[in-house]
Amino acid sequence: MPSSLPNDMLQIMRDDARDIVDVRRAEVAIQKAIQERDQDALEERLSEGFLHLDATGNRQGRLEFLRSVLDSPLEILDINSDPLTVELIGEVAVALGVQRSLVKLEDDRRVESRTTFTDIFTRRDGQWVLHLAHSLDLGASSLASLGLGETPM
């Protein structure tokens, strides 16, 4: 069945689909870097002007955010985002979802953290980098309810 869409429109749709996959991969790479406390991998995926905002209005720039991940006494056992939606707006991508983390506390208790987030990516040298992250803790079984703040991102 022949397509009724012009070739340039089909190419735009293919490019958008590829970008959405790339943004999803960037999200996974960031989560893995946070879980493994991989500073190099995290620095590669955060823009120079990166900013993290939480529900209390706390603002963390790039260096503060990196320190909070690397110096956290918590051990992230598992982290994922499902569902994850990606919307493209030109050279900007907006990723929205719910992040679930299984975290081991210093006293060996395990707690599930659920956080809704909005991440804004921009393209740098052909790669999607995280420019702004906003998160809101969701649950009673969360780290915030224990007075421990939120899981980074």
Long-range contacts (C-beta under 8 A, 24 or more apart in sequence): 16-88, 19-88, 19-93, 19-128, 20-86, 20-88, 20-93, 22-127, 22-128, 23-86, 23-88, 23-93, 23-95, 23-121, 23-128, 24-84, 24-86, 24-95, 26-121, 26-127, 26-128, 26-129, 26-130, 27-81, 27-84, 27-95, 27-97, 27-119, 30-130, 30-153, 31-79, 31-80, 31-81, 31-99, 31-153, 32-79, 34-69, 34-76, 34-79, 34-152, 34-153, 35-76, 35-78, 35-79, 37-69, 37-70, 37-72, 39-66, 39-70, 42-66, 42-69, 44-129, 45-129, 45-130, 46-129, 46-130, 47-122, 47-124, 47-129, 47-130, 47-131, 49-131, 50-130, 50-131, 50-132, 50-133, 51-131, 51-132, 51-133, 52-132, 52-133, 52-134, 52-135, 52-152, 52-153, 53-132, 53-133, 53-134, 53-135, 54-134, 54-135, 54-136, 54-137, 54-150, 55-135, 55-136, 55-137, 55-150, 65-152, 68-152, 69-152, 72-152, 73-106, 74-103, 74-104, 74-105, 74-106, 74-143, 74-148, 74-151, 75-103, 75-104, 76-101, 76-102, 76-103, 76-104, 76-151, 77-102, 77-103, 77-104, 77-110, 78-102, 79-151, 81-117, 91-122, 91-123, 92-120, 92-121, 92-122, 93-120, 93-121, 93-122, 93-128, 94-118, 94-119, 94-120, 94-121, 95-119, 95-120, 95-121, 98-138, 99-135, 99-151, 99-153, 101-151, 103-143, 103-151, 105-146, 105-148, 111-141, 111-142, 111-143, 111-146, 112-139, 112-141, 112-142, 113-137, 113-139, 113-141, 113-142, 113-143, 113-150, 113-151, 114-138, 114-139, 114-141, 114-142, 115-142, 115-150, 115-151, 115-153, 117-153, 119-153
